[in-house]
Amino acid sequence: MRLFTPWCLALDPAAVRLLTSSDGGWTPPDSDALPTGADLLDRYLAPLAATPAIRPHLRLGHAVIGITRQDLDKVRSPGRERLPFVVRVRTRDGEERDLQASAVIDASGTWTHPNPLGAGGLPALGERTAAARGLVHTGLPDVLGADRAHFAGGRVLVVGAGHSAATSLLALAELRRRHAPSTQIVWAVRSATPRPLVGKGSAAADELPARGQLATDLRALVDGGQVELVTGFHARQLHTNPGPDSGVGITVLGHGPAGPQQLQADLVINATGFRPDHTVASELRLALDPALESAAALAPLIDPNVHTCGTVPAHGVHQLAHPEHGYWIVGMKSYGRAPTFLLATGYEQVRSVVAALAGDQARPPSPSRPSHPRPGSAASPTSCSAAPVTAPAAGSSRSPPQPRPRARARPSPRWPATAQEAHPRTGEPSPAASSQLASHR
Ligand SMILES: Cc1cc2nc3c(=O)[nH]c(=O)nc-3n(C[C@H](O)[C@H](O)[C@H](O)COP(=O)(O)OP(=O)(O)OC[C@H]3O[C@@H](n4cnc5c(N)ncnc54)[C@H](O)[C@@H]3O)c2cc1C
């Protein structure tokens, strides 16, 4: 699977310094090339993990199962900040151990906690049974590779409106074109518009061209009738059919714009995003946004109800802080349920937190500042023709980031603009919707 960010936005500057200064003979990749996930592992993460500065500190095969303060549960306050954290881990052989730490940076991601198909946030009735029978796939199945036989020739329903859904839909179309012409592709989204992706919805308009290309290609598939688009669909219940002779494998019952609606498929790909699991920190004092489950101060900057464009205002250690002094959640998990996270944002978050741990408590950047470091700036270790969408952070002496001028995407009748969208919390038109309204008047 290929990333939509080029190498220059996938490499952290501090990591590049470590790699180039070690004796491993690391060669920087072509900064404008798009790595695959395997490239990222083989050419970046594995060599980085092997550097002398990092290798001795790794504890592989250790799953963190809980974090607390030494001898203090969540309720007790006196002297809390002065006590070390206790991080309980389970090793590969099942042994549980406690490690001590003066600070904890939780970068455990959200990949293993997908949202359910149920539009209300609970699993749809029958969803667990259907998943247990192998009829619902989450994340990104390998449609053209290992899972090909599974999807070839079937009727596949993809649910979700983000880049994962787009990636699966494009892969299914490729599967049908190259190997299995009888494959049928249905795409269901909850929104009333098919505007699918968090970015600008076209290669020309997105700061990350490869991400925008997903939207452009998907739009061509929908407009060409190769993907059957169902808008305004809210899944409530899944019926698995009793046997192989009963036709399609699954019926998804839900609610559409005209009332009750059902969709049938052999398989469902659930691409409805991810959510954080804060169970390991249940003995710590967290300030989480009630909607996003991100750090509370970060939420207004990343709320997908407002920030539909995929850019994220500047943020760092101050926005990531919790009442539990010394505990930070960074990376994908820091965004909670918000979907627009990028690697480069995480690198800036970590840099900011580590700078603070090292004593650099510089004033935080103004959240109103946009977050597009110039290509070739410190956030981009090598020159880069894509404008990163990232977060300059506290302790940074970087020059203010500059957004790249953007082309405006022209909406087609099949892909209406977002102008009707209201902020779900306030009922007011969202800023993005308002600006689109203005631009179409
Ligand atoms: C389909 C998809 C495509 C994406 N494409 C891009 C892209 O092109 N460019 C981009 O910049 N971003 C992309 N992203 C966003 C991307 O996921 C993040 O940028 C990045 O992977 C997040 O890194 P992370 O370290 O926060 O989390 P993860 O990459 O999820 O890493 C978390 C790690 O923590 C480990 N872990 C979890 N729980 C525990 C525990 N209890 N104990 C110990 N270890 C634990 C996990 O095993 C994992 O190794 C994409 C995301 C998705 C879902």
The ligand as an SDF file (V2000), in Angstrom:
LIG
                    3D

 53 58  0  0  0  0  0  0  0  0999 V2000
   -5.3250    3.7860    5.8060 C   0  0  0  0  0  0  0  0  0  0  0  0
   -4.4280    4.8430    6.3430 C   0  0  0  0  0  0  0  0  0  0  0  0
   -3.5380    5.4840    5.4970 C   0  0  0  0  0  0  0  0  0  0  0  0
   -2.6990    6.4780    5.9740 C   0  0  0  0  0  0  0  0  0  0  0  0
   -1.8260    7.0880    5.1120 N   0  0  0  0  0  0  0  0  0  0  0  0
   -1.0130    8.0610    5.5780 C   0  0  0  0  0  0  0  0  0  0  0  0
   -0.0620    8.7070    4.7250 C   0  0  0  0  0  0  0  0  0  0  0  0
    0.0280    8.4260    3.5300 O   0  0  0  0  0  0  0  0  0  0  0  0
    0.7260    9.6640    5.2630 N   0  0  0  0  0  0  0  0  0  0  0  0
    0.6510   10.0230    6.5710 C   0  0  0  0  0  0  0  0  0  0  0  0
    1.4020   10.9050    6.9850 O   0  0  0  0  0  0  0  0  0  0  0  0
   -0.2150    9.4290    7.4090 N   0  0  0  0  0  0  0  0  0  0  0  0
   -1.0470    8.4700    6.9380 C   0  0  0  0  0  0  0  0  0  0  0  0
   -1.9520    7.8750    7.7840 N   0  0  0  0  0  0  0  0  0  0  0  0
   -2.0400    8.2900    9.1350 C   0  0  0  0  0  0  0  0  0  0  0  0
   -1.0820    7.3170    9.8430 C   0  0  0  0  0  0  0  0  0  0  0  0
   -1.7770    6.2520   10.4200 O   0  0  0  0  0  0  0  0  0  0  0  0
   -0.3120    7.9600   10.8280 C   0  0  0  0  0  0  0  0  0  0  0  0
    0.3460    9.0540   10.2610 O   0  0  0  0  0  0  0  0  0  0  0  0
    0.6980    7.0420   11.5280 C   0  0  0  0  0  0  0  0  0  0  0  0
    0.6780    5.6830   11.2420 O   0  0  0  0  0  0  0  0  0  0  0  0
    0.3020    7.1760   12.9610 C   0  0  0  0  0  0  0  0  0  0  0  0
    1.3990    6.7730   13.6850 O   0  0  0  0  0  0  0  0  0  0  0  0
    1.2700    6.4650   15.2180 P   0  0  0  0  0  0  0  0  0  0  0  0
    2.6640    6.1250   15.6340 O   0  0  0  0  0  0  0  0  0  0  0  0
    0.5650    7.5260   15.9340 O   0  0  0  0  0  0  0  0  0  0  0  0
    0.3180    5.1770   15.3120 O   0  0  0  0  0  0  0  0  0  0  0  0
    0.5420    3.7280   14.6950 P   0  0  0  0  0  0  0  0  0  0  0  0
    1.2600    3.7960   13.3920 O   0  0  0  0  0  0  0  0  0  0  0  0
   -0.7960    3.0640   14.7300 O   0  0  0  0  0  0  0  0  0  0  0  0
    1.5200    3.0090   15.7240 O   0  0  0  0  0  0  0  0  0  0  0  0
    1.1070    2.6490   17.0300 C   0  0  0  0  0  0  0  0  0  0  0  0
    2.0250    1.5750   17.5350 C   0  0  0  0  0  0  0  0  0  0  0  0
    1.7860    1.3630   18.9300 O   0  0  0  0  0  0  0  0  0  0  0  0
    1.7060   -0.0420   19.1700 C   0  0  0  0  0  0  0  0  0  0  0  0
    0.8380   -0.2640   20.3360 N   0  0  0  0  0  0  0  0  0  0  0  0
   -0.5030   -0.1260   20.4190 C   0  0  0  0  0  0  0  0  0  0  0  0
   -0.9530   -0.4140   21.6350 N   0  0  0  0  0  0  0  0  0  0  0  0
    0.1420   -0.7630   22.3760 C   0  0  0  0  0  0  0  0  0  0  0  0
    0.3240   -1.1780   23.7160 C   0  0  0  0  0  0  0  0  0  0  0  0
   -0.6980   -1.2790   24.5710 N   0  0  0  0  0  0  0  0  0  0  0  0
    1.5700   -1.4910   24.1240 N   0  0  0  0  0  0  0  0  0  0  0  0
    2.6190   -1.3840   23.2740 C   0  0  0  0  0  0  0  0  0  0  0  0
    2.5160   -0.9720   22.0060 N   0  0  0  0  0  0  0  0  0  0  0  0
    1.2820   -0.6750   21.5470 C   0  0  0  0  0  0  0  0  0  0  0  0
    1.1270   -0.6090   17.8890 C   0  0  0  0  0  0  0  0  0  0  0  0
    1.4140   -1.9760   17.7930 O   0  0  0  0  0  0  0  0  0  0  0  0
    1.8230    0.2260   16.8450 C   0  0  0  0  0  0  0  0  0  0  0  0
    3.0690   -0.3010   16.5360 O   0  0  0  0  0  0  0  0  0  0  0  0
   -2.7710    6.8510    7.3210 C   0  0  0  0  0  0  0  0  0  0  0  0
   -3.6600    6.1920    8.1740 C   0  0  0  0  0  0  0  0  0  0  0  0
   -4.4850    5.2130    7.6970 C   0  0  0  0  0  0  0  0  0  0  0  0
   -5.4260    4.5260    8.6270 C   0  0  0  0  0  0  0  0  0  0  0  0
  1  2  1  0
  2  3  1  0
  2 52  2  0
  3  4  2  0
  4  5  1  0
  4 50  1  0
  5  6  2  0
  6  7  1  0
  6 13  1  0
  7  8  2  0
  7  9  1  0
  9 10  1  0
 10 11  2  0
 10 12  1  0
 12 13  2  0
 13 14  1  0
 14 15  1  0
 14 50  1  0
 15 16  1  0
 16 17  1  0
 16 18  1  0
 18 19  1  0
 18 20  1  0
 20 21  1  0
 20 22  1  0
 22 23  1  0
 23 24  1  0
 24 25  2  0
 24 26  1  0
 24 27  1  0
 27 28  1  0
 28 29  2  0
 28 30  1  0
 28 31  1  0
 31 32  1  0
 32 33  1  0
 33 34  1  0
 33 48  1  0
 34 35  1  0
 35 36  1  0
 35 46  1  0
 36 37  1  0
 36 45  1  0
 37 38  2  0
 38 39  1  0
 39 40  1  0
 39 45  2  0
 40 41  1  0
 40 42  2  0
 42 43  1  0
 43 44  2  0
 44 45  1  0
 46 47  1  0
 46 48  1  0
 48 49  1  0
 50 51  2  0
 51 52  1  0
 52 53  1  0
M  END
$$$$
